Amino acid sequence: MSSFAQTPKPPYYAVIFTSVLNSGDNGYHAMAEKMLELAATMPGYLGVESAREEIGLTVSYWESEEAIAQWKAHSLHQLAQEKGKAEWYAKFQVRVAKVERDYDFTSGH
């Protein structure tokens, strides 16, 4: 993913998902793409930014803690969570943060 999420003025929430994959794809990339598409349809979703090298880092942005809870409880997302624990991830951590301030920079070059 090469673009930044277009978030509103704070406050809003960020869910930070950091992970290390097991070896082999086992359908991971297809499910990850499906989760990004599904998250974008959820009420309260604001955007996502993601990068993967030796560790994966995905930050999704949400209007409220209630919107995050609805996403976590979505049946297809729960299926992906279980497959992640059983097959895809050697390790992961989820952090939820309230964004109180943000700012940006764009170079003119």
Buried (B, 14 or more C-beta within 10 A) or exposed (E): EEEEBEBEEEEBBBBEBBBEBBEEEBEBEEBBEBBBEBBEEBEBBBBBBBEEEEEBEBBBBBBBEEBBEBBEEBEEBEEBBEBBEEBBBEEBEEEEEEBEEEEEEEEEE
